[in-house]
Amino acid sequence: MTSKFHAELSQELLLMLNSADDHNVVIQVGKDQNIKEFRAHSNILRARSPYFKSAFSSGWATKNNNIIEFKKPNINPKVFEMILNYIYAGEVDLTKQSVGKVQIESKIIKPKLASIIINWMNRKDAKAIRSKEDLLYKFNLIYRGSRDGIDNNSFRSNYNSQVPTLVLVKCQGSQKIFGGYSPIKFYNYDYGDQFTGSIDCFIFSFENNEDTQNMKLSRVNSQYYNYAIYEYYAYDDSYGFNFGCDFYTQGQCLYVNMNTGYYENNVFNNNNAYTIEEIEAFNITNTRK
């Protein structure tokens, strides 16, 4: 009952802010071509914000026909709108705050899924709020099966040990998307037939290229991180990437396994082999670094 009352009160206060027919405060926010005026109520601002309580009583504001006029040129209008919503209703809606799209030239996933992968790279929750930091990541396409050929010789020659690497695979007869991220090389041409490790490797799946709810993530097991990547050396180049024998390509097939234990909470429910419809590899760079 109490929570329902608070929710209804918050909505009513928000309606007051949005209509503001009986306002007695006008706040001009921003500068140059980015200026917006907000109408509000001094009683609410004083009661809910120590800053405004001090500002209204210290002579920072001016009065004109019983209307308090206040200027804040150093705040972006969009940010100030969020602040006002929080003062009135205790709510902040960040879902509508656009920070631009991550640029990725992919036929398999859309930019919104690339943003989820960036969150995973930074060990954030998949649904963590996006930031402008996302735009610093560049997905450089280095291999595409439909363009370069779906065979491991083409994969290896285009891949050319460019790390960190993101691989994406879509299989025939399914909307499901499989992928993996590795900051270390897939191959060691001097040795081969060995495991190498990085605690930052992970594999994942999306149900389709619109999936932002049911995706699955499996990070390398911290006890077995030295088994994150299996470097299989073959003279005929018949093998592509290999994430701990859980997720790997051979020829035109993708193999997924569920029981090695090298990756936690394995995203695969069974052992299976798929025919590859499309496969892509990206070298990921951060322009800040």
LOFITI-583690 format. One line per field, with one value per residue: x, y, z of N, C-alpha, C, O in turn; residue in one letter; residue number from 0. Coordinates in steps of 0.1 Angstrom, whole numbers, plus 5000, padded with zeros to 4 digits. Layout:
<nodes>
n_px [X ...]
n_py [Y ...]
n_pz [Z ...]
ca_px [X ...]
ca_py [Y ...]
ca_pz [Z ...]
c_px [X ...]
c_py [Y ...]
c_pz [Z ...]
o_px [X ...]
o_py [Y ...]
o_pz [Z ...]
res [A ...]
n [NUM ...]
</nodes>
This chain:
<nodes>
n_px [5008 5019 5041 5026 5013 5035 5044 5023 5022 5047 5042 5022 5036 5054 5036 5029 5053 5056 5033 5032 5016 5011 5036 5064 5089 5115 5139 5168 5187 5219 5238 5247 5236 5223 5200 5176 5144 5131 5103 5093 5086 5091 5087 5089 5114 5130 5124 5133 5159 5189 5207 5191 5177 5196 5204 5182 5179 5201 5205 5214 5195 5171 5141 5111 5082 5071 5081 5107 5138 5163 5196 5215 5241 5261 5253 5242 5211 5197 5207 5200 5173 5169 5178 5159 5136 5144 5144 5117 5103 5120 5130 5150 5152 5171 5171 5164 5184 5205 5236 5248 5255 5274 5298 5298 5307 5289 5274 5261 5255 5238 5244 5235 5239 5267 5273 5266 5285 5308 5303 5306 5333 5344 5338 5313 5277 5255 5234 5241 5242 5247 5276 5294 5319 5317 5318 5345 5355 5366 5355 5372 5368 5382 5380 5356 5334 5317 5328 5356 5358 5347 5367 5394 5420 5417 5406 5428 5448 5438 5432 5457 5470 5459 5451 5432 5406 5374 5352 5324 5297 5272 5249 5237 5202 5194 5186 5203 5232 5266 5296 5329 5355 5388 5418 5443 5465 5453 5470 5502 5527 5552 5551 5524 5497 5490 5477 5469 5465 5442 5427 5407 5393 5362 5332 5300 5265 5237 5202 5192 5197 5184 5184 5183 5178 5179 5205 5236 5264 5297 5324 5360 5370 5383 5401 5411 5422 5444 5438 5423 5425 5430 5458 5460 5481 5481 5492 5477 5462 5435 5421 5405 5399 5400 5384 5393 5385 5358 5344 5348 5362 5363 5372 5343 5326 5311 5319 5305 5309 5299 5311 5338 5347 5364 5354 5331 5297 5288 5277 5265 5242 5244 5265 5275 5274 5276 5268 5284 5270 5276 5305 5325 5353 5368 5391 5395 5399 5408 5404 5413 5435]
n_py [4988 5012 5015 5017 5041 5059 5056 5066 5092 5101 5100 5119 5143 5144 5149 5175 5188 5185 5198 5223 5246 5263 5274 5289 5294 5299 5284 5289 5270 5259 5270 5293 5279 5259 5261 5259 5265 5258 5252 5254 5246 5265 5257 5229 5225 5237 5220 5195 5197 5206 5223 5240 5252 5267 5283 5298 5314 5329 5350 5343 5340 5359 5380 5384 5399 5382 5358 5335 5338 5320 5311 5286 5282 5263 5237 5209 5209 5184 5169 5184 5181 5155 5157 5173 5156 5137 5151 5157 5132 5112 5095 5084 5082 5065 5052 5065 5081 5088 5076 5073 5049 5019 5012 4987 4966 4942 4912 4895 4903 4930 4966 4970 4945 4944 4963 4950 4930 4946 4954 4930 4925 4944 4934 4939 4938 4925 4942 4966 5002 5020 5039 5068 5058 5035 5041 5044 5020 5001 4980 4962 4947 4917 4893 4876 4850 4847 4864 4860 4833 4802 4786 4772 4779 4803 4818 4818 4831 4857 4864 4865 4867 4890 4906 4920 4896 4891 4866 4856 4835 4822 4796 4772 4768 4779 4806 4812 4826 4822 4830 4842 4857 4867 4878 4869 4852 4828 4809 4793 4791 4780 4760 4748 4724 4727 4741 4775 4805 4830 4850 4866 4856 4846 4829 4829 4832 4842 4843 4853 4880 4900 4897 4907 4898 4870 4861 4843 4839 4827 4826 4820 4794 4802 4785 4771 4787 4786 4769 4782 4787 4765 4756 4742 4727 4721 4707 4709 4731 4727 4734 4760 4786 4778 4775 4763 4737 4737 4753 4755 4756 4736 4730 4736 4735 4740 4733 4725 4720 4708 4699 4701 4717 4738 4763 4783 4778 4768 4778 4761 4736 4710 4685 4693 4696 4719 4732 4759 4790 4817 4834 4855 4876 4899 4924 4941 4974 5000 5033 5051 5041]
n_pz [5000 5009 4991 4967 4971 4971 4945 4930 4940 4930 4903 4901 4908 4887 4867 4874 4869 4841 4831 4846 4849 4870 4876 4893 4888 4864 4846 4828 4807 4795 4766 4739 4709 4720 4741 4766 4782 4814 4833 4867 4902 4930 4957 4957 4946 4966 4988 4979 4970 4983 4970 4953 4974 4987 4965 4959 4981 4983 4966 4941 4921 4902 4905 4887 4881 4901 4894 4897 4883 4868 4858 4842 4825 4823 4821 4802 4785 4782 4802 4824 4823 4831 4857 4868 4866 4883 4908 4911 4908 4916 4897 4870 4836 4816 4792 4769 4763 4739 4727 4703 4677 4679 4655 4633 4607 4599 4587 4603 4630 4646 4655 4681 4694 4693 4711 4735 4735 4739 4765 4778 4772 4789 4813 4823 4830 4806 4801 4810 4813 4784 4772 4761 4758 4745 4718 4713 4706 4678 4653 4632 4602 4593 4581 4561 4555 4532 4515 4514 4513 4527 4543 4561 4554 4542 4563 4581 4566 4563 4589 4603 4628 4642 4669 4697 4690 4676 4668 4648 4641 4620 4614 4590 4585 4610 4632 4652 4667 4671 4690 4698 4718 4719 4734 4728 4705 4680 4669 4670 4651 4653 4672 4681 4686 4713 4744 4752 4772 4785 4808 4800 4778 4762 4753 4735 4728 4708 4704 4680 4656 4668 4695 4727 4752 4758 4754 4759 4780 4784 4803 4804 4825 4856 4869 4849 4830 4814 4794 4776 4748 4721 4703 4674 4653 4619 4589 4566 4570 4579 4601 4620 4642 4678 4707 4735 4728 4730 4713 4680 4646 4617 4585 4567 4588 4620 4653 4685 4719 4752 4775 4784 4805 4806 4801 4819 4829 4804 4772 4755 4750 4742 4725 4692 4656 4630 4598 4584 4576 4574 4584 4604 4612 4634 4641 4671 4681 4704 4703 4721 4733]
ca_px [5000 5028 5048 5017 5011 5047 5045 5012 5027 5058 5036 5015 5046 5059 5026 5030 5065 5053 5023 5038 5007 5012 5050 5069 5104 5119 5154 5173 5198 5226 5244 5248 5224 5217 5194 5162 5139 5123 5094 5092 5079 5101 5085 5094 5129 5136 5123 5139 5173 5197 5213 5182 5173 5206 5205 5170 5180 5214 5206 5218 5184 5164 5127 5105 5067 5069 5087 5121 5145 5176 5204 5226 5247 5272 5247 5235 5196 5192 5212 5192 5159 5170 5180 5145 5128 5148 5140 5103 5097 5129 5132 5158 5150 5184 5169 5162 5196 5213 5251 5252 5256 5287 5300 5303 5303 5286 5262 5256 5249 5235 5252 5231 5246 5281 5274 5265 5298 5317 5301 5313 5348 5348 5333 5300 5265 5251 5224 5247 5239 5257 5282 5301 5331 5315 5322 5359 5359 5364 5354 5378 5365 5395 5376 5342 5334 5310 5337 5369 5358 5345 5376 5403 5431 5413 5405 5442 5456 5432 5433 5471 5473 5455 5444 5422 5398 5361 5347 5310 5293 5258 5249 5226 5190 5192 5188 5212 5245 5277 5307 5340 5364 5401 5429 5455 5465 5448 5480 5516 5532 5564 5549 5511 5492 5491 5468 5474 5455 5440 5415 5397 5386 5349 5323 5287 5255 5225 5191 5191 5204 5176 5183 5190 5173 5182 5219 5243 5279 5305 5338 5369 5371 5395 5410 5416 5423 5455 5432 5413 5427 5438 5465 5462 5489 5479 5499 5468 5454 5421 5415 5404 5400 5395 5382 5393 5378 5344 5339 5359 5358 5371 5366 5331 5318 5313 5317 5303 5309 5294 5316 5352 5349 5374 5346 5321 5283 5289 5265 5260 5234 5248 5276 5268 5282 5268 5273 5286 5264 5284 5315 5332 5363 5371 5402 5389 5408 5403 5411 5419 5447]
ca_py [5000 5024 5017 5022 5056 5066 5055 5075 5105 5104 5103 5132 5153 5144 5156 5189 5193 5185 5208 5235 5257 5272 5275 5303 5294 5297 5281 5288 5261 5258 5282 5294 5274 5248 5267 5255 5270 5248 5258 5245 5251 5267 5249 5215 5225 5239 5209 5183 5199 5216 5232 5251 5259 5277 5292 5308 5323 5336 5361 5339 5341 5372 5379 5393 5396 5371 5346 5334 5335 5314 5307 5276 5280 5253 5223 5205 5208 5170 5164 5191 5175 5143 5161 5178 5144 5130 5159 5156 5119 5102 5086 5088 5073 5066 5044 5074 5089 5082 5079 5069 5035 5013 5010 4973 4962 4928 4907 4886 4910 4945 4973 4968 4933 4947 4970 4940 4924 4955 4953 4917 4927 4952 4927 4945 4931 4927 4952 4978 5014 5023 5052 5072 5051 5024 5045 5043 5007 5000 4966 4962 4934 4912 4881 4872 4838 4849 4873 4855 4818 4796 4775 4776 4785 4818 4824 4820 4841 4870 4866 4870 4870 4903 4905 4911 4891 4886 4857 4854 4824 4819 4783 4770 4763 4784 4820 4814 4832 4818 4839 4841 4868 4863 4889 4863 4846 4815 4800 4795 4783 4773 4748 4742 4713 4731 4751 4788 4810 4843 4850 4875 4849 4842 4825 4834 4829 4850 4835 4858 4892 4910 4891 4914 4892 4856 4858 4835 4842 4817 4830 4809 4790 4808 4775 4764 4797 4783 4761 4790 4785 4753 4758 4729 4729 4711 4711 4713 4742 4723 4739 4774 4790 4767 4780 4752 4725 4739 4761 4756 4754 4727 4731 4744 4731 4746 4723 4730 4710 4713 4692 4701 4723 4749 4775 4783 4780 4767 4783 4751 4726 4696 4685 4693 4701 4727 4737 4773 4798 4829 4835 4868 4879 4914 4929 4952 4983 5011 5045 5059 5035]
ca_pz [5000 5010 4978 4957 4973 4967 4931 4925 4943 4921 4890 4901 4908 4874 4859 4877 4862 4827 4828 4852 4847 4882 4880 4897 4885 4851 4846 4815 4808 4782 4760 4724 4702 4728 4752 4768 4794 4822 4843 4879 4914 4940 4969 4954 4944 4979 4997 4974 4966 4991 4960 4950 4986 4989 4954 4959 4993 4984 4957 4928 4912 4901 4904 4877 4882 4911 4888 4900 4870 4872 4846 4843 4812 4823 4821 4790 4787 4783 4815 4834 4823 4839 4871 4873 4867 4896 4919 4912 4909 4921 4886 4859 4825 4808 4780 4758 4761 4728 4727 4690 4675 4677 4641 4630 4593 4600 4581 4613 4641 4646 4664 4695 4699 4694 4724 4745 4735 4745 4779 4782 4772 4800 4825 4827 4827 4792 4800 4816 4805 4774 4774 4749 4757 4735 4705 4711 4700 4664 4648 4619 4596 4587 4574 4560 4547 4519 4507 4513 4512 4540 4545 4572 4549 4540 4576 4587 4559 4566 4603 4604 4642 4646 4682 4701 4679 4678 4657 4648 4632 4618 4608 4581 4592 4623 4634 4663 4664 4680 4689 4708 4719 4724 4733 4724 4692 4678 4664 4672 4640 4657 4681 4678 4694 4727 4749 4757 4780 4789 4817 4793 4767 4765 4742 4737 4718 4707 4697 4667 4656 4676 4708 4738 4764 4760 4751 4769 4780 4791 4804 4807 4839 4862 4873 4837 4820 4805 4784 4769 4733 4717 4690 4667 4640 4608 4577 4555 4574 4580 4614 4622 4657 4687 4721 4745 4723 4733 4702 4670 4632 4609 4572 4566 4599 4634 4664 4698 4730 4764 4787 4787 4818 4805 4801 4829 4824 4790 4765 4746 4757 4737 4715 4679 4645 4622 4586 4585 4566 4574 4594 4603 4622 4636 4650 4678 4686 4712 4698 4732 4737]
c_px [5009 5035 5039 5014 5023 5048 5035 5016 5037 5052 5029 5025 5052 5049 5027 5042 5062 5043 5028 5029 5009 5026 5053 5084 5106 5134 5159 5186 5205 5232 5244 5235 5217 5211 5180 5157 5130 5115 5092 5086 5090 5100 5091 5109 5136 5136 5131 5154 5179 5203 5204 5177 5183 5206 5194 5171 5192 5216 5211 5208 5178 5149 5121 5090 5064 5074 5102 5128 5159 5183 5215 5232 5257 5266 5240 5220 5191 5196 5203 5178 5159 5171 5166 5136 5131 5143 5125 5098 5107 5132 5142 5156 5163 5182 5168 5174 5205 5228 5257 5254 5271 5287 5306 5298 5301 5274 5255 5249 5247 5243 5248 5237 5261 5283 5273 5279 5309 5315 5307 5328 5353 5342 5321 5289 5261 5242 5228 5244 5250 5263 5289 5315 5330 5320 5337 5364 5356 5365 5359 5376 5378 5392 5361 5341 5328 5318 5350 5370 5357 5354 5387 5416 5429 5412 5419 5449 5451 5433 5447 5475 5470 5446 5442 5412 5384 5357 5332 5306 5278 5258 5236 5214 5187 5194 5199 5226 5255 5288 5318 5349 5377 5411 5442 5454 5459 5458 5494 5522 5545 5562 5536 5509 5494 5480 5475 5462 5454 5427 5404 5390 5372 5342 5309 5277 5243 5215 5189 5197 5196 5177 5191 5185 5178 5196 5226 5258 5286 5320 5347 5370 5384 5406 5417 5419 5434 5450 5422 5413 5435 5444 5468 5469 5486 5485 5490 5459 5439 5414 5416 5406 5395 5396 5381 5386 5363 5337 5350 5354 5368 5365 5354 5321 5322 5310 5315 5302 5304 5301 5331 5355 5359 5366 5334 5307 5282 5276 5259 5254 5237 5260 5270 5278 5272 5275 5273 5279 5272 5293 5323 5343 5366 5383 5396 5400 5401 5411 5417 5432 5458]
c_py [5013 5026 5022 5037 5064 5067 5065 5089 5110 5108 5116 5144 5155 5151 5171 5195 5195 5195 5222 5247 5268 5274 5289 5303 5291 5295 5280 5280 5260 5271 5281 5289 5263 5253 5262 5261 5259 5256 5248 5252 5253 5259 5235 5215 5228 5227 5197 5185 5210 5227 5244 5259 5270 5287 5303 5318 5331 5347 5357 5341 5355 5370 5389 5389 5384 5358 5346 5330 5331 5309 5297 5273 5268 5238 5221 5203 5194 5165 5171 5185 5163 5146 5165 5166 5137 5138 5157 5142 5108 5091 5092 5078 5075 5059 5053 5082 5083 5086 5076 5054 5031 5010 4996 4969 4946 4924 4897 4892 4924 4952 4972 4956 4936 4955 4961 4933 4933 4955 4941 4919 4935 4947 4934 4936 4934 4939 4965 4990 5017 5037 5056 5065 5039 5028 5046 5030 5006 4985 4966 4948 4929 4899 4879 4860 4839 4857 4866 4839 4812 4783 4781 4782 4800 4825 4827 4831 4855 4874 4872 4874 4884 4902 4919 4908 4887 4878 4855 4843 4822 4806 4781 4764 4768 4799 4823 4818 4828 4828 4836 4853 4863 4875 4883 4855 4832 4805 4804 4786 4776 4760 4741 4730 4716 4741 4764 4795 4825 4843 4858 4868 4846 4837 4829 4830 4839 4842 4840 4872 4904 4907 4900 4909 4878 4851 4850 4838 4831 4822 4818 4806 4795 4798 4768 4775 4794 4773 4769 4788 4773 4756 4745 4732 4718 4716 4715 4724 4739 4728 4754 4777 4778 4773 4768 4740 4725 4745 4762 4753 4744 4726 4740 4741 4738 4735 4730 4719 4716 4707 4692 4707 4735 4763 4773 4784 4779 4770 4772 4740 4711 4697 4684 4698 4708 4731 4753 4780 4811 4829 4848 4869 4894 4915 4941 4961 4994 5023 5054 5054 5036]
c_pz [5000 4996 4967 4958 4968 4952 4925 4928 4933 4907 4889 4901 4894 4865 4861 4870 4847 4823 4833 4849 4858 4886 4885 4896 4870 4851 4832 4815 4794 4777 4745 4718 4709 4741 4754 4781 4801 4832 4855 4890 4925 4953 4968 4953 4957 4988 4992 4971 4975 4982 4957 4962 4989 4978 4955 4971 4993 4974 4943 4917 4912 4901 4894 4876 4890 4905 4891 4887 4874 4859 4850 4830 4811 4823 4808 4793 4789 4797 4826 4835 4831 4853 4876 4875 4880 4908 4921 4916 4914 4910 4876 4848 4815 4794 4768 4755 4750 4729 4713 4689 4674 4662 4639 4616 4593 4593 4591 4624 4639 4656 4679 4702 4701 4707 4736 4746 4741 4760 4785 4782 4784 4813 4831 4824 4813 4791 4807 4807 4796 4777 4761 4747 4747 4722 4702 4705 4686 4660 4634 4613 4589 4579 4573 4550 4533 4510 4504 4511 4526 4540 4554 4567 4546 4553 4582 4580 4561 4580 4607 4618 4647 4658 4688 4689 4683 4666 4659 4637 4632 4610 4600 4589 4605 4623 4645 4659 4675 4679 4700 4707 4725 4723 4729 4711 4692 4675 4668 4662 4643 4664 4677 4687 4709 4731 4754 4764 4782 4797 4810 4781 4771 4752 4745 4726 4719 4700 4683 4667 4662 4691 4718 4752 4768 4757 4763 4768 4789 4791 4807 4822 4845 4866 4861 4826 4810 4794 4775 4753 4730 4703 4684 4654 4630 4595 4565 4559 4575 4592 4615 4637 4665 4701 4730 4741 4726 4720 4692 4656 4626 4595 4571 4578 4612 4644 4677 4708 4743 4777 4790 4801 4818 4805 4811 4823 4809 4783 4756 4754 4753 4728 4701 4669 4635 4609 4586 4573 4563 4586 4593 4614 4622 4645 4657 4684 4694 4708 4709 4736 4727]
o_px [5006 5037 5043 5013 5021 5051 5038 5014 5037 5057 5029 5022 5055 5053 5025 5041 5065 5044 5028 5035 5007 5029 5046 5090 5100 5142 5154 5196 5199 5230 5242 5224 5207 5217 5173 5165 5122 5120 5089 5081 5096 5110 5097 5116 5146 5146 5136 5161 5175 5205 5207 5174 5179 5208 5196 5165 5194 5226 5214 5211 5180 5145 5125 5086 5056 5071 5109 5124 5166 5177 5222 5229 5260 5274 5233 5216 5182 5188 5199 5172 5149 5165 5162 5129 5122 5139 5121 5090 5103 5137 5141 5159 5164 5191 5171 5174 5213 5231 5269 5254 5279 5278 5317 5286 5309 5264 5244 5238 5253 5248 5257 5239 5267 5293 5280 5284 5317 5325 5314 5335 5364 5342 5320 5290 5263 5242 5221 5244 5262 5257 5291 5321 5340 5325 5341 5375 5345 5374 5352 5382 5384 5400 5354 5346 5333 5316 5355 5380 5364 5350 5389 5422 5437 5416 5421 5455 5458 5435 5448 5482 5477 5435 5450 5411 5383 5358 5327 5312 5272 5265 5226 5216 5179 5202 5203 5230 5252 5291 5315 5351 5377 5413 5452 5443 5459 5457 5497 5523 5548 5570 5536 5517 5500 5474 5486 5451 5465 5417 5392 5382 5369 5346 5306 5282 5240 5218 5186 5202 5200 5171 5203 5188 5180 5199 5222 5263 5280 5326 5343 5370 5395 5418 5427 5418 5434 5458 5414 5403 5445 5437 5477 5464 5488 5483 5493 5449 5431 5402 5425 5415 5387 5406 5370 5382 5356 5325 5359 5343 5380 5353 5356 5309 5333 5300 5323 5296 5305 5297 5335 5365 5361 5372 5327 5306 5277 5265 5248 5259 5233 5264 5261 5288 5261 5287 5263 5281 5274 5289 5326 5341 5368 5384 5392 5410 5389 5423 5425 5441 5469]
o_py [5022 5038 5029 5044 5074 5077 5072 5098 5121 5117 5124 5154 5166 5159 5179 5206 5205 5201 5232 5258 5280 5276 5298 5312 5282 5304 5271 5284 5260 5281 5271 5294 5258 5250 5261 5261 5252 5265 5236 5263 5243 5255 5229 5206 5222 5224 5189 5175 5222 5238 5255 5271 5281 5299 5314 5328 5340 5353 5365 5344 5363 5359 5400 5378 5375 5347 5356 5320 5337 5303 5299 5263 5263 5229 5230 5197 5192 5158 5164 5185 5160 5139 5162 5165 5132 5132 5156 5140 5097 5080 5104 5066 5085 5059 5048 5091 5073 5098 5075 5047 5038 5004 4993 4969 4939 4932 4892 4888 4930 4946 4972 4955 4930 4953 4963 4931 4928 4955 4941 4914 4933 4953 4934 4927 4946 4946 4974 4989 5017 5046 5048 5065 5035 5020 5048 5029 5010 4978 4969 4938 4936 4894 4882 4861 4834 4857 4866 4834 4815 4772 4793 4790 4808 4836 4838 4839 4865 4885 4882 4884 4890 4897 4928 4915 4880 4882 4854 4843 4822 4804 4788 4756 4762 4804 4834 4815 4829 4833 4829 4859 4856 4880 4890 4853 4824 4793 4815 4774 4767 4751 4730 4726 4708 4747 4763 4791 4832 4837 4858 4875 4843 4841 4831 4824 4844 4834 4832 4876 4915 4914 4901 4916 4875 4839 4852 4839 4827 4822 4808 4816 4792 4800 4762 4771 4800 4770 4763 4787 4771 4758 4738 4739 4706 4727 4723 4727 4748 4727 4760 4771 4770 4775 4763 4732 4715 4743 4770 4747 4744 4721 4752 4744 4741 4728 4738 4709 4728 4711 4683 4703 4742 4773 4763 4791 4788 4766 4774 4735 4702 4708 4676 4704 4702 4732 4759 4777 4815 4825 4852 4863 4900 4909 4951 4956 4997 5024 5062 5061 5032]
o_pz [4993 4992 4958 4948 4962 4946 4915 4919 4929 4901 4879 4895 4890 4856 4852 4865 4841 4812 4825 4847 4856 4898 4882 4901 4865 4855 4825 4823 4784 4784 4739 4721 4705 4752 4744 4791 4794 4838 4853 4889 4929 4958 4977 4959 4960 4994 5001 4969 4974 4986 4958 4961 4992 4980 4952 4970 5002 4973 4935 4905 4922 4897 4894 4872 4886 4910 4888 4880 4882 4851 4859 4823 4800 4825 4802 4803 4798 4804 4836 4845 4838 4862 4887 4885 4887 4918 4933 4924 4916 4913 4874 4850 4808 4786 4757 4745 4754 4731 4711 4699 4668 4657 4643 4614 4589 4593 4588 4628 4630 4665 4687 4714 4710 4714 4746 4757 4748 4767 4795 4791 4789 4824 4843 4816 4808 4780 4809 4795 4800 4783 4752 4737 4741 4714 4691 4700 4681 4664 4625 4617 4580 4571 4583 4539 4523 4497 4492 4508 4536 4538 4555 4574 4549 4555 4586 4586 4562 4584 4613 4620 4655 4658 4685 4680 4694 4654 4670 4627 4642 4600 4602 4598 4613 4616 4647 4648 4687 4668 4710 4696 4736 4712 4728 4706 4701 4677 4670 4664 4636 4663 4671 4696 4716 4723 4759 4762 4781 4793 4815 4775 4783 4741 4757 4716 4730 4691 4674 4677 4661 4699 4718 4762 4779 4755 4774 4757 4799 4781 4812 4830 4840 4867 4862 4814 4799 4785 4768 4747 4737 4693 4687 4645 4634 4592 4557 4551 4572 4593 4610 4643 4661 4707 4733 4750 4724 4718 4694 4654 4629 4594 4575 4577 4615 4643 4681 4705 4745 4788 4797 4808 4828 4808 4811 4812 4803 4786 4751 4764 4760 4724 4699 4672 4633 4609 4589 4561 4552 4597 4581 4625 4611 4655 4651 4690 4692 4710 4706 4740 4728]
res [M T S K F H A E L S Q E L L L M L N S A D D H N V V I Q V G K D Q N I K E F R A H S N I L R A R S P Y F K S A F S S G W A T K N N N I I E F K K P N I N P K V F E M I L N Y I Y A G E V D L T K Q S V G K V Q I E S K I I K P K L A S I I I N W M N R K D A K A I R S K E D L L Y K F N L I Y R G S R D G I D N N S F R S N Y N S Q V P T L V L V K C Q G S Q K I F G G Y S P I K F Y N Y D Y G D Q F T G S I D C F I F S F E N N E D T Q N M K L S R V N S Q Y Y N Y A I Y E Y Y A Y D D S Y G F N F G C D F Y T Q G Q C L Y V N M N T G Y Y E N N V F N N N N A Y T I E E I E A F N I T N T R K]
n [0 1 2 3 4 5 6 7 8 9 10 11 12 13 14 15 16 17 18 19 20 21 22 23 24 25 26 27 28 29 30 31 32 33 34 35 36 37 38 39 40 41 42 43 44 45 46 47 48 49 50 51 52 53 54 55 56 57 58 59 60 61 62 63 64 65 66 67 68 69 70 71 72 73 74 75 76 77 78 79 80 81 82 83 84 85 86 87 88 89 90 91 92 93 94 95 96 97 98 99 100 101 102 103 104 105 106 107 108 109 110 111 112 113 114 115 116 117 118 119 120 121 122 123 124 125 126 127 128 129 130 131 132 133 134 135 136 137 138 139 140 141 142 143 144 145 146 147 148 149 150 151 152 153 154 155 156 157 158 159 160 161 162 163 164 165 166 167 168 169 170 171 172 173 174 175 176 177 178 179 180 181 182 183 184 185 186 187 188 189 190 191 192 193 194 195 196 197 198 199 200 201 202 203 204 205 206 207 208 209 210 211 212 213 214 215 216 217 218 219 220 221 222 223 224 225 226 227 228 229 230 231 232 233 234 235 236 237 238 239 240 241 242 243 244 245 246 247 248 249 250 251 252 253 254 255 256 257 258 259 260 261 262 263 264 265 266 267 268 269 270 271 272 273 274 275 276 277 278 279 280 281 282 283 284 285 286 287 288]
</nodes>
